[in-house]
Amino acid sequence: MPLLAELTPEVAAGRELTAAEVQRIAGALAGPEETEADKGAFLTALARRGETPAEVAAFAVAFRDRARDPGLGEWSGRAIDIVGTGGDHSGGFNVSSVVVLVLASAGVPVIKHGNRGITSRCGSADLLAGLGVDIEAGEERLRGALRELGFAFLFAPAYHPAFRLIAPVRRALAQQGQRTVFNILGPLINPVRPAHALVGTFSPGLVPVLAGALDALGTRAGLVVHGTIEPGRGIDELTTATENLVRGVGARREVAGNWRAADFGLAPAPFADLAGGDLAENLARVESLLAGQAPRGLEDTVVLNAATGLWLTGRVETVRAGLEPARDLLRGGAVQRKLAAVREFFRA
């Protein structure tokens, strides 16, 4: 009997998979031998049972092992990834892309792993490309970007060839409204494996799962977040417009609970301040942020996330201590200069 057909009823009955089994399953999912129907049935059973942190970590290891290595390992111990799962359908602005520029301006290496918008009109790759980044740059160019700009963007589809035969199954399940483990793996399978991570998720129930998985993967310091807009509706970002469920990882493992804007001396904002749009609209929002003319909630949210990144990487002792430096970088011209350098670097 094919592996997935054999394991599907066991998973549906509640049995947890071992790491060794997950390695075999990853090979079956990525290979041509198993049928799409069997792949879909297995992924559905796993999602409906609920993936454990250990299983998610094992899947991440399996697909990290199958990823293409961009050769940026010399930066991994100092770097951070700022990334969300997507899939929240919130219509929010892509905060993480601007946070990348703020942290890079502060001298924190950022290795961001992302994709074009799938459930949004403008994903991280779309916005960064609009800002002048060559999202499909080769390895030598990426090394140059880290040396000269302080950040690199890894376009996820270029680094995960193992996903090619899984994509049709995922699309078919998505059309049925069925998520899979692949909807949450993105933030965990950055092929450079940065030591620090600020990860957002579309579901509050996945906060402890992703935090446990990141811990199991050896993340030095991280934070998993989910912002609650209203009951039943959330965002895969840390914001000043939401109550934020947070769970720390690694050196920040003691952090757990809810963060609110007022906890950091920031004003609560209406969620409308964080509204995103298509590429042209989001590029205009970036310009308004740099000019100090963005809605206060959007500016404060970018600043809060950047301050959190400074804290996770040990640049400041507390998140609150990072707020003023982050705002100075955003509004004081450093990010504007960084953006000009980005355009010059990728135009050359």
Secondary structure by P-SEA (a helix, b strand, c coil): ccccccaaaaaaacccccaaaaaaaaaaaacccccaaaaaaaaaaaaaacccaaaaaaaaaaaaaaccccccccccccbbbbcccccccccccaaaaaaaaaaaaacbbbbccccccccccccaaaaaaaacccccccaaaaaaaaaccccccccccccccccccaaaaaaaaaaacccccccccccccccccccccbbbbccccaaaaaaaaaaaacccccccccccccccccccccccccccbbbbccccccccccccccccccccccccccccccaaaaaaaaaaaaaccccaaaaaaaaaaaaaaaaaaccccccccaaaaaaaaacccaaaaaaaaaaaaaac
